[in-house]
Structures are given as C-alpha cells and as structure tokens.
C-alpha cells in the first residue's frame, strides 16, 4: 500500500496515474470509476503478454485523460515492472507491482 506522503513528492499526473494503476476498478464504494479493470488479465485462459499489457495500459490511461508518451513492461517471476513517461512530466518514472498473486 502506498502512503499519502509518497504521493505528495510526485507530480500530480504521476501520482494520479499510479493511484489509478494500483486500484482495481469498482473496488471503492464511493468512487467505482477509479482504477483500471485488471480482472481481464486474471481470467483463466488469458495468457499474459508484456506487449499486449503495455498497449492495454496506454489505452486505459487515455480513457482517464492520462497521456503516456513512452512505456515498457517487463515481468520477472511475479514482479511486473512498468517504465513510463507521462505528457507534461519531465523524466521517466518506474513502478513495480506484484503480478499473478491474489
């Protein structure tokens, strides 16, 4: 879980993107529209592809008015690493998340 103070040191758009990324869509009682819908990637029979996930995360970000200029996804064991650059933010960002563990 990320603390509020962790977000305060980041550009607003970076904090907003990371909040959307780390929140499962419809998991919040009063704000069901916040977050990305990762349930597709956890369905049986869906094989994970880093390239497909990268394209998907860009599309989902655009739906939330977050523009990603450049991004790449890699997975090692159960750790997903996303390197990205957002429009209006100088420099690139990196984020890691556990993948495949419920």
MOPAC internal coordinates of N, CA, C and O (Angstrom, degrees):
PM7 1SCF
backbone

  N    0.0000 0     0.00 0     0.00 0    0    0    0
  C    1.4390 1     0.00 0     0.00 0    1    0    0
  C    1.5264 1   108.33 1     0.00 0    2    1    0
  O    1.2310 1   120.42 1   -39.85 1    3    2    1
  N    1.3100 1   116.81 1   140.15 1    3    2    1
  C    1.4513 1   122.57 1  -179.02 1    5    3    2
  C    1.5151 1   109.26 1   -96.73 1    6    5    3
  O    1.2310 1   120.84 1   -40.40 1    7    6    5
  N    1.3189 1   116.00 1   139.60 1    7    6    5
  C    1.4559 1   119.70 1  -179.82 1    9    7    6
  C    1.5178 1   110.84 1   -86.96 1   10    9    7
  O    1.2310 1   120.80 1   -19.00 1   11   10    9
  N    1.3227 1   116.07 1   161.00 1   11   10    9
  C    1.4629 1   121.25 1   177.70 1   13   11   10
  C    1.5205 1   110.49 1   -62.29 1   14   13   11
  O    1.2310 1   120.14 1   142.01 1   15   14   13
  N    1.3220 1   117.34 1   -37.99 1   15   14   13
  C    1.4655 1   119.47 1  -179.56 1   17   15   14
  C    1.5227 1   111.47 1   -65.17 1   18   17   15
  O    1.2310 1   120.09 1   151.57 1   19   18   17
  N    1.3258 1   117.43 1   -28.43 1   19   18   17
  C    1.4589 1   120.25 1   175.99 1   21   19   18
  C    1.5147 1   111.42 1   -65.14 1   22   21   19
  O    1.2310 1   120.06 1   144.40 1   23   22   21
  N    1.3324 1   117.50 1   -35.60 1   23   22   21
  C    1.4565 1   121.53 1   178.78 1   25   23   22
  C    1.5265 1   112.00 1   -75.60 1   26   25   23
  O    1.2310 1   119.69 1   150.55 1   27   26   25
  N    1.3168 1   118.19 1   -29.45 1   27   26   25
  C    1.4594 1   120.61 1  -175.75 1   29   27   26
  C    1.5172 1   112.77 1   -65.38 1   30   29   27
  O    1.2310 1   119.80 1   154.44 1   31   30   29
  N    1.3124 1   118.00 1   -25.56 1   31   30   29
  C    1.4599 1   121.55 1  -179.50 1   33   31   30
  C    1.5172 1   113.10 1   -85.98 1   34   33   31
  O    1.2310 1   119.58 1  -174.86 1   35   34   33
  N    1.3229 1   118.41 1     5.14 1   35   34   33
  C    1.4599 1   121.59 1  -175.75 1   37   35   34
  C    1.5271 1   110.33 1  -114.60 1   38   37   35
  O    1.2310 1   121.31 1   -20.68 1   39   38   37
  N    1.3229 1   115.09 1   159.32 1   39   38   37
  C    1.4623 1   119.75 1   173.84 1   41   39   38
  C    1.5292 1   108.14 1   -61.01 1   42   41   39
  O    1.2310 1   120.38 1   -31.76 1   43   42   41
  N    1.3192 1   116.88 1   148.24 1   43   42   41
  C    1.4645 1   121.01 1  -176.54 1   45   43   42
  C    1.5236 1   112.14 1   -55.20 1   46   45   43
  O    1.2310 1   119.91 1   135.69 1   47   46   45
  N    1.3219 1   117.78 1   -44.31 1   47   46   45
  C    1.4625 1   119.88 1  -177.80 1   49   47   46
  C    1.5260 1   111.79 1   -68.20 1   50   49   47
  O    1.2310 1   119.90 1   146.58 1   51   50   49
  N    1.3220 1   117.79 1   -33.42 1   51   50   49
  C    1.4664 1   121.14 1   177.48 1   53   51   50
  C    1.5274 1   109.75 1   -67.67 1   54   53   51
  O    1.2310 1   120.51 1   133.42 1   55   54   53
  N    1.3326 1   116.63 1   -46.58 1   55   54   53
  C    1.4644 1   120.53 1   178.98 1   57   55   54
  C    1.5216 1   110.40 1   -61.83 1   58   57   55
  O    1.2310 1   120.28 1   140.27 1   59   58   57
  N    1.3312 1   117.06 1   -39.73 1   59   58   57
  C    1.4661 1   121.43 1   179.45 1   61   59   58
  C    1.5314 1   111.09 1   -65.10 1   62   61   59
  O    1.2310 1   120.52 1   135.40 1   63   62   61
  N    1.3372 1   116.61 1   -44.60 1   63   62   61
  C    1.4637 1   120.03 1   178.84 1   65   63   62
  C    1.5250 1   110.77 1   -62.66 1   66   65   63
  O    1.2310 1   120.13 1   133.46 1   67   66   65
  N    1.3228 1   117.35 1   -46.54 1   67   66   65
  C    1.4650 1   120.15 1  -178.06 1   69   67   66
  C    1.5265 1   111.22 1   -65.40 1   70   69   67
  O    1.2310 1   120.13 1   144.96 1   71   70   69
  N    1.3221 1   117.36 1   -35.04 1   71   70   69
  C    1.4614 1   120.56 1   176.15 1   73   71   70
  C    1.5309 1   110.48 1   -64.50 1   74   73   71
  O    1.2310 1   120.36 1   135.51 1   75   74   73
  N    1.3283 1   116.92 1   -44.49 1   75   74   73
  C    1.4683 1   120.76 1   177.51 1   77   75   74
  C    1.5255 1   110.19 1   -62.49 1   78   77   75
  O    1.2310 1   120.29 1   138.32 1   79   78   77
  N    1.3377 1   117.04 1   -41.68 1   79   78   77
  C    1.4556 1   122.21 1  -177.55 1   81   79   78
  C    1.5314 1   111.47 1   -64.75 1   82   81   79
  O    1.2310 1   120.34 1   140.44 1   83   82   81
  N    1.3134 1   116.95 1   -39.56 1   83   82   81
  C    1.4637 1   120.80 1  -174.19 1   85   83   82
  C    1.5241 1   113.20 1   -87.07 1   86   85   83
  O    1.2310 1   120.07 1   177.31 1   87   86   85
  N    1.3358 1   117.47 1    -2.69 1   87   86   85
  C    1.4611 1   121.09 1  -179.63 1   89   87   86
  C    1.5227 1   109.81 1  -109.96 1   90   89   87
  O    1.2310 1   120.64 1   -52.83 1   91   90   89
  N    1.3165 1   116.38 1   127.17 1   91   90   89
  C    1.4676 1   120.97 1   175.77 1   93   91   90
  C    1.5203 1   108.00 1   -75.11 1   94   93   91
  O    1.2310 1   120.25 1   -49.89 1   95   94   93
  N    1.3233 1   117.13 1   130.11 1   95   94   93
  C    1.4695 1   121.72 1   179.66 1   97   95   94
  C    1.5230 1   110.45 1   -52.72 1   98   97   95
  O    1.2310 1   120.85 1   -39.02 1   99   98   97
  N    1.3295 1   115.98 1   140.98 1   99   98   97
  C    1.4656 1   124.73 1   177.77 1  101   99   98
  C    1.5268 1   113.66 1    66.86 1  102  101   99
  O    1.2310 1   119.82 1  -163.81 1  103  102  101
  N    1.3193 1   117.95 1    16.19 1  103  102  101
  C    1.4599 1   120.06 1   178.59 1  105  103  102
  C    1.5314 1   112.13 1   -89.76 1  106  105  103
  O    1.2310 1   120.23 1   168.60 1  107  106  105
  N    1.3205 1   117.16 1   -11.40 1  107  106  105
  C    1.4623 1   120.84 1  -179.69 1  109  107  106
  C    1.5287 1   109.37 1  -102.97 1  110  109  107
  O    1.2310 1   120.57 1   -50.47 1  111  110  109
  N    1.3125 1   116.52 1   129.53 1  111  110  109
  C    1.4541 1   121.63 1  -175.03 1  113  111  110
  C    1.5268 1   112.47 1   -60.89 1  114  113  111
  O    1.2310 1   119.92 1   134.91 1  115  114  113
  N    1.3288 1   117.76 1   -45.09 1  115  114  113
  C    1.4646 1   121.23 1  -175.66 1  117  115  114
  C    1.5206 1   113.91 1   -94.98 1  118  117  115
  O    1.2310 1   119.59 1   171.64 1  119  118  117
  N    1.2993 1   118.39 1    -8.36 1  119  118  117
  C    1.4706 1   121.16 1  -178.42 1  121  119  118
  C    1.5215 1   109.39 1  -140.09 1  122  121  119
  O    1.2310 1   120.67 1  -111.37 1  123  122  121
  N    1.3121 1   116.33 1    68.63 1  123  122  121
  C    1.4597 1   121.31 1  -175.70 1  125  123  122
  C    1.5161 1   113.31 1   -67.88 1  126  125  123
  O    1.2310 1   119.78 1   164.11 1  127  126  125
  N    1.3301 1   118.02 1   -15.89 1  127  126  125
  C    1.4652 1   121.13 1  -178.76 1  129  127  126
  C    1.5284 1   112.70 1   -86.55 1  130  129  127
  O    1.2310 1   119.57 1   176.25 1  131  130  129
  N    1.3094 1   118.42 1    -3.75 1  131  130  129
  C    1.4675 1   121.17 1   179.61 1  133  131  130
  C    1.5219 1   109.29 1   -85.88 1  134  133  131
  O    1.2310 1   120.78 1   -42.31 1  135  134  133
  N    1.3134 1   116.12 1   137.69 1  135  134  133
  C    1.4538 1   121.62 1   175.70 1  137  135  134
  C    1.5159 1   113.50 1   104.13 1  138  137  135
  O    1.2310 1   121.39 1   -16.02 1  139  138  137
  N    1.3123 1   114.95 1   163.98 1  139  138  137
  C    1.4592 1   122.34 1   177.12 1  141  139  138
  C    1.5205 1   108.79 1   -97.02 1  142  141  139
  O    1.2310 1   120.08 1   -28.64 1  143  142  141
  N    1.3181 1   117.44 1   151.36 1  143  142  141
  C    1.4581 1   121.97 1  -178.47 1  145  143  142
  C    1.5284 1   109.63 1   -92.59 1  146  145  143
  O    1.2310 1   121.10 1   -90.80 1  147  146  145
  N    1.3256 1   115.50 1    89.20 1  147  146  145
  C    1.4586 1   121.68 1  -178.64 1  149  147  146
  C    1.5276 1   112.59 1   -80.37 1  150  149  147
  O    1.2310 1   119.66 1   177.38 1  151  150  149
  N    1.3202 1   118.25 1    -2.62 1  151  150  149
  C    1.4699 1   120.52 1  -176.15 1  153  151  150
  C    1.5283 1   112.21 1   -59.81 1  154  153  151
  O    1.2310 1   119.72 1   147.88 1  155  154  153
  N    1.3289 1   118.13 1   -32.12 1  155  154  153
  C    1.4687 1   120.54 1   177.58 1  157  155  154
  C    1.5244 1   110.96 1   -57.67 1  158  157  155
  O    1.2310 1   120.18 1   136.44 1  159  158  157
  N    1.3172 1   117.26 1   -43.56 1  159  158  157
  C    1.4638 1   122.06 1  -175.85 1  161  159  158
  C    1.5221 1   112.61 1   -72.15 1  162  161  159
  O    1.2310 1   120.55 1   166.66 1  163  162  161
  N    1.3369 1   116.55 1   -13.34 1  163  162  161
  C    1.4563 1   120.36 1  -179.15 1  165  163  162
  C    1.5257 1   112.60 1  -103.56 1  166  165  163
  O    1.2310 1   119.94 1  -177.11 1  167  166  165
  N    1.3385 1   117.73 1     2.89 1  167  166  165
  C    1.4633 1   120.62 1   178.97 1  169  167  166
  C    1.5254 1   110.27 1   -73.94 1  170  169  167
  O    1.2310 1   121.33 1   -33.20 1  171  170  169
  N    1.3311 1   115.05 1   146.80 1  171  170  169
  C    1.4617 1   120.10 1   176.23 1  173  171  170
  C    1.5235 1   108.63 1   -64.36 1  174  173  171
  O    1.2310 1   120.45 1   -39.95 1  175  174  173
  N    1.2934 1   116.75 1   140.05 1  175  174  173
  C    1.4548 1   121.73 1   178.13 1  177  175  174
  C    1.5171 1   114.42 1    90.36 1  178  177  175
  O    1.2310 1   119.86 1   170.84 1  179  178  177
  N    1.3222 1   117.87 1    -9.16 1  179  178  177
  C    1.4664 1   120.80 1   177.47 1  181  179  178
  C    1.5239 1   107.62 1   -94.32 1  182  181  179
  O    1.2310 1   120.77 1   -65.17 1  183  182  181
  N    1.3219 1   116.14 1   114.83 1  183  182  181
  C    1.4537 1   119.17 1   179.14 1  185  183  182
  C    1.5278 1   108.95 1   -88.97 1  186  185  183
  O    1.2310 1   121.27 1   -45.09 1  187  186  185
  N    1.3018 1   115.18 1   134.91 1  187  186  185
  C    1.4619 1   121.33 1  -176.83 1  189  187  186
  C    1.5195 1   110.56 1   -77.87 1  190  189  187
  O    1.2310 1   120.76 1   -46.99 1  191  190  189
  N    1.3068 1   116.16 1   133.01 1  191  190  189
  C    1.4559 1   123.19 1   173.97 1  193  191  190
  C    1.5284 1   106.99 1  -129.52 1  194  193  191
  O    1.2310 1   120.15 1   -53.69 1  195  194  193
  N    1.3183 1   117.31 1   126.31 1  195  194  193
  C    1.4658 1   121.00 1  -179.02 1  197  195  194
  C    1.5260 1   111.18 1   -59.16 1  198  197  195
  O    1.2310 1   120.07 1   139.53 1  199  198  197
  N    1.3230 1   117.47 1   -40.47 1  199  198  197
  C    1.4696 1   120.58 1   179.49 1  201  199  198
  C    1.5270 1   111.59 1   -64.86 1  202  201  199
  O    1.2310 1   120.46 1   136.38 1  203  202  201
  N    1.3130 1   116.73 1   -43.62 1  203  202  201
  C    1.4664 1   120.58 1   178.73 1  205  203  202
  C    1.5195 1   110.88 1   -64.97 1  206  205  203
  O    1.2310 1   120.48 1   137.50 1  207  206  205
  N    1.3303 1   116.68 1   -42.50 1  207  206  205
  C    1.4602 1   120.61 1   178.40 1  209  207  206
  C    1.5199 1   110.33 1   -62.74 1  210  209  207
  O    1.2310 1   120.14 1   139.94 1  211  210  209
  N    1.3203 1   117.34 1   -40.06 1  211  210  209
  C    1.4623 1   121.60 1   179.07 1  213  211  210
  C    1.5242 1   110.41 1   -61.19 1  214  213  211
  O    1.2310 1   120.25 1   134.09 1  215  214  213
  N    1.3184 1   117.13 1   -45.91 1  215  214  213
  C    1.4658 1   121.32 1   177.71 1  217  215  214
  C    1.5190 1   110.68 1   -62.71 1  218  217  215
  O    1.2310 1   120.27 1   137.44 1  219  218  217
  N    1.3239 1   117.09 1   -42.56 1  219  218  217
  C    1.4601 1   121.94 1  -179.90 1  221  219  218
  C    1.5173 1   111.62 1   -62.29 1  222  221  219
  O    1.2310 1   120.07 1   135.18 1  223  222  221
  N    1.3407 1   117.46 1   -44.82 1  223  222  221
  C    1.4664 1   120.29 1  -177.19 1  225  223  222
  C    1.5270 1   110.42 1   -66.41 1  226  225  223
  O    1.2310 1   119.70 1   146.49 1  227  226  225
  N    1.3231 1   118.18 1   -33.51 1  227  226  225
  C    1.4670 1   121.33 1   175.76 1  229  227  226
  C    1.5274 1   109.87 1   -65.58 1  230  229  227
  O    1.2310 1   120.15 1   134.33 1  231  230  229
  N    1.3286 1   117.32 1   -45.67 1  231  230  229
  C    1.4649 1   121.38 1   179.24 1  233  231  230
  C    1.5296 1   111.69 1   -62.59 1  234  233  231
  O    1.2310 1   120.33 1   135.82 1  235  234  233
  N    1.3282 1   116.97 1   -44.18 1  235  234  233
  C    1.4624 1   120.73 1   179.01 1  237  235  234
  C    1.5250 1   111.20 1   -64.33 1  238  237  235
  O    1.2310 1   120.30 1   143.33 1  239  238  237
  N    1.3147 1   117.03 1   -36.67 1  239  238  237
  C    1.4675 1   121.20 1   178.91 1  241  239  238
  C    1.5158 1   110.88 1   -65.26 1  242  241  239
  O    1.2310 1   120.34 1   137.53 1  243  242  241
  N    1.3186 1   116.96 1   -42.47 1  243  242  241
  C    1.4671 1   120.74 1   179.26 1  245  243  242
  C    1.5283 1   110.16 1   -61.26 1  246  245  243
  O    1.2310 1   119.93 1   142.08 1  247  246  245
  N    1.3241 1   117.73 1   -37.92 1  247  246  245
  C    1.4682 1   121.36 1   177.45 1  249  247  246
  C    1.5255 1   111.53 1   -60.10 1  250  249  247
  O    1.2310 1   120.50 1   152.40 1  251  250  249
  N    1.3193 1   116.66 1   -27.60 1  251  250  249
  C    1.4642 1   122.32 1  -179.38 1  253  251  250
  C    1.5279 1   111.72 1  -100.37 1  254  253  251
  O    1.2310 1   120.57 1  -166.16 1  255  254  253
  N    1.3480 1   116.52 1    13.84 1  255  254  253
  C    1.4730 1   123.39 1   178.28 1  257  255  254
  C    1.5272 1   112.25 1    63.68 1  258  257  255
  O    1.2310 1   120.63 1  -145.27 1  259  258  257
  N    1.3291 1   116.40 1    34.73 1  259  258  257
  C    1.4579 1   122.92 1   174.15 1  261  259  258
  C    1.5229 1   106.44 1  -114.65 1  262  261  259
  O    1.2310 1   120.28 1   -60.89 1  263  262  261
  N    1.3072 1   117.07 1   119.11 1  263  262  261
  C    1.4596 1   121.17 1  -175.18 1  265  263  262
  C    1.5257 1   109.59 1  -101.09 1  266  265  263
  O    1.2310 1   121.06 1   -61.98 1  267  266  265
  N    1.3339 1   115.58 1   118.02 1  267  266  265
  C    1.4577 1   121.92 1   176.78 1  269  267  266
  C    1.5184 1   108.00 1   -96.84 1  270  269  267
  O    1.2310 1   120.38 1   -58.46 1  271  270  269
  N    1.3268 1   116.88 1   121.54 1  271  270  269
  C    1.4601 1   121.32 1   179.80 1  273  271  270
  C    1.5160 1   112.31 1   -81.75 1  274  273  271
  O    1.2310 1   120.65 1   143.85 1  275  274  273
  N    1.3208 1   116.37 1   -36.15 1  275  274  273
  C    1.4518 1   121.49 1  -175.76 1  277  275  274
  C    1.5238 1   107.78 1  -152.69 1  278  277  275
  O    1.2310 1   120.20 1   -41.91 1  279  278  277
  N    1.3225 1   117.22 1   138.09 1  279  278  277
  C    1.4631 1   119.06 1   177.35 1  281  279  278
  C    1.5183 1   110.45 1  -156.46 1  282  281  279
  O    1.2310 1   121.68 1   -23.64 1  283  282  281
  N    1.3175 1   114.39 1   156.36 1  283  282  281
  C    1.4641 1   120.75 1   174.22 1  285  283  282
  C    1.5242 1   108.02 1  -148.22 1  286  285  283
  O    1.2310 1   121.43 1   -33.21 1  287  286  285
  N    1.3305 1   114.87 1   146.79 1  287  286  285
  C    1.4615 1   121.82 1  -178.05 1  289  287  286
  C    1.5170 1   108.50 1  -123.23 1  290  289  287
  O    1.2310 1   120.94 1   -43.94 1  291  290  289
  N    1.3200 1   115.81 1   136.06 1  291  290  289
  C    1.4626 1   120.51 1   173.28 1  293  291  290
  C    1.5285 1   108.29 1  -137.37 1  294  293  291
  O    1.2310 1   120.96 1   -27.82 1  295  294  293
  N    1.3255 1   115.76 1   152.18 1  295  294  293
  C    1.4579 1   120.98 1   179.85 1  297  295  294
  C    1.5167 1   108.20 1  -131.44 1  298  297  295
  O    1.2310 1   121.19 1   -51.12 1  299  298  297
  N    1.3274 1   115.32 1   128.88 1  299  298  297
  C    1.4604 1   121.90 1   173.33 1  301  299  298
  C    1.5104 1   106.75 1  -126.41 1  302  301  299
  O    1.2310 1   120.59 1   -61.82 1  303  302  301
  N    1.3218 1   116.48 1   118.18 1  303  302  301
  C    1.4567 1   123.61 1  -175.54 1  305  303  302
  C    1.5259 1   108.46 1    53.47 1  306  305  303
  O    1.2310 1   118.62 1    67.62 1  307  306  305
  N    1.3343 1   120.23 1  -112.38 1  307  306  305
  C    1.4657 1   121.87 1  -178.96 1  309  307  306
  C    1.5268 1   112.49 1  -109.92 1  310  309  307
  O    1.2310 1   119.96 1  -161.69 1  311  310  309
  N    1.3202 1   117.68 1    18.31 1  311  310  309
  C    1.4557 1   121.00 1  -179.91 1  313  311  310
  C    1.5177 1   110.11 1  -111.07 1  314  313  311
  O    1.2310 1   121.08 1   -58.43 1  315  314  313
  N    1.3185 1   115.54 1   121.57 1  315  314  313
  C    1.4542 1   122.39 1   176.69 1  317  315  314
  C    1.5223 1   107.67 1   -97.85 1  318  317  315
  O    1.2310 1   120.28 1   -50.21 1  319  318  317
  N    1.3232 1   117.06 1   129.79 1  319  318  317
  C    1.4668 1   121.52 1   178.85 1  321  319  318
  C    1.5207 1   108.41 1  -117.71 1  322  321  319
  O    1.2310 1   121.30 1   -51.56 1  323  322  321
  N    1.3216 1   115.11 1   128.44 1  323  322  321
  C    1.4544 1   122.13 1   179.43 1  325  323  322
  C    1.5216 1   108.32 1  -119.86 1  326  325  323
  O    1.2310 1   120.62 1   -61.64 1  327  326  325
  N    1.3211 1   116.41 1   118.36 1  327  326  325
  C    1.4630 1   122.83 1   172.77 1  329  327  326
  C    1.5198 1   106.37 1  -104.25 1  330  329  327
  O    1.2310 1   120.10 1   -48.09 1  331  330  329
  N    1.3322 1   117.41 1   131.91 1  331  330  329
  C    1.4578 1   119.27 1  -175.10 1  333  331  330
  C    1.5222 1   111.74 1  -152.17 1  334  333  331
  O    1.2310 1   121.59 1   -21.65 1  335  334  333
  N    1.3250 1   114.57 1   158.35 1  335  334  333
  C    1.4566 1   123.18 1   173.83 1  337  335  334
  C    1.5200 1   107.25 1  -129.11 1  338  337  335
  O    1.2310 1   120.76 1   -54.52 1  339  338  337
  N    1.3285 1   116.16 1   125.48 1  339  338  337
  C    1.4590 1   121.22 1   179.60 1  341  339  338
  C    1.5184 1   110.44 1   -97.04 1  342  341  339
  O    1.2310 1   120.72 1   -28.69 1  343  342  341
  N    1.3172 1   116.22 1   151.31 1  343  342  341
  C    1.4591 1   121.58 1   175.59 1  345  343  342
  C    1.5243 1   109.01 1   -62.79 1  346  345  343
  O    1.2310 1   120.70 1   -44.21 1  347  346  345
  N    1.3084 1   116.27 1   135.79 1  347  346  345
  C    1.4582 1   121.35 1   177.32 1  349  347  346
  C    1.5133 1   114.77 1    83.45 1  350  349  347
  O    1.2310 1   119.83 1  -179.45 1  351  350  349
  N    1.3252 1   117.92 1     0.55 1  351  350  349
  C    1.4680 1   121.47 1  -179.91 1  353  351  350
  C    1.5161 1   108.19 1  -119.59 1  354  353  351
  O    1.2310 1   121.09 1   -54.36 1  355  354  353
  N    1.3158 1   115.51 1   125.64 1  355  354  353
  C    1.4627 1   119.81 1  -179.66 1  357  355  354
  C    1.5209 1   109.79 1   -78.30 1  358  357  355
  O    1.2310 1   120.56 1   -45.90 1  359  358  357
  N    1.3131 1   116.53 1   134.10 1  359  358  357
  C    1.4585 1   121.93 1   178.43 1  361  359  358
  C    1.5214 1   111.92 1    86.86 1  362  361  359
  O    1.2310 1   121.48 1   -15.94 1  363  362  361
  N    1.3118 1   114.77 1   164.06 1  363  362  361
  C    1.4653 1   119.42 1  -178.91 1  365  363  362
  C    1.5226 1   109.90 1  -100.14 1  366  365  363
  O    1.2310 1   121.27 1   -19.92 1  367  366  365
  N    1.3089 1   115.17 1   160.08 1  367  366  365
  C    1.4593 1   123.45 1  -178.95 1  369  367  366
  C    1.5191 1   108.59 1  -119.45 1  370  369  367
  O    1.2310 1   120.82 1   -17.26 1  371  370  369
  N    1.3048 1   116.04 1   162.74 1  371  370  369
  C    1.4510 1   121.22 1   176.89 1  373  371  370
  C    1.5229 1   108.26 1  -140.15 1  374  373  371
  O    1.2310 1   121.09 1   -36.51 1  375  374  373
  N    1.3179 1   115.51 1   143.49 1  375  374  373
  C    1.4491 1   120.40 1  -179.87 1  377  375  374
  C    1.5203 1   108.69 1  -144.11 1  378  377  375
  O    1.2310 1   120.66 1   -38.39 1  379  378  377
  N    1.3321 1   116.34 1   141.61 1  379  378  377
  C    1.4508 1   120.79 1   177.45 1  381  379  378
  C    1.5138 1   108.77 1  -121.73 1  382  381  379
  O    1.2310 1   121.30 1   -32.57 1  383  382  381
  N    1.3251 1   115.12 1   147.43 1  383  382  381
  C    1.4501 1   121.33 1  -179.41 1  385  383  382
  C    1.5218 1   108.83 1  -148.08 1  386  385  383
  O    1.2310 1   120.87 1   -29.16 1  387  386  385
  N    1.3153 1   115.93 1   150.84 1  387  386  385
  C    1.4598 1   119.98 1   175.61 1  389  387  386
  C    1.5080 1   107.70 1   -75.77 1  390  389  387
  O    1.2310 1   120.16 1   -41.04 1  391  390  389
  N    1.3221 1   117.31 1   138.96 1  391  390  389
  C    1.4548 1   122.27 1  -178.81 1  393  391  390
  C    1.5265 1   109.45 1  -124.61 1  394  393  391
  O    1.2310 1   120.80 1   -43.29 1  395  394  393
  N    1.3146 1   116.07 1   136.71 1  395  394  393
  C    1.4530 1   120.70 1   172.15 1  397  395  394
  C    1.5116 1   115.67 1    85.02 1  398  397  395
  O    1.2310 1   120.33 1  -175.98 1  399  398  397
  N    1.3294 1   116.98 1     4.02 1  399  398  397
  C    1.4578 1   119.58 1   178.39 1  401  399  398
  C    1.5265 1   107.85 1  -114.98 1  402  401  399
  O    1.2310 1   120.61 1   -58.77 1  403  402  401
  N    1.3094 1   116.44 1   121.23 1  403  402  401
  C    1.4685 1   120.15 1  -179.64 1  405  403  402
  C    1.4973 1   110.62 1   -93.86 1  406  405  403
  O    1.2310 1   120.10 1   180.00 1  407  406  405

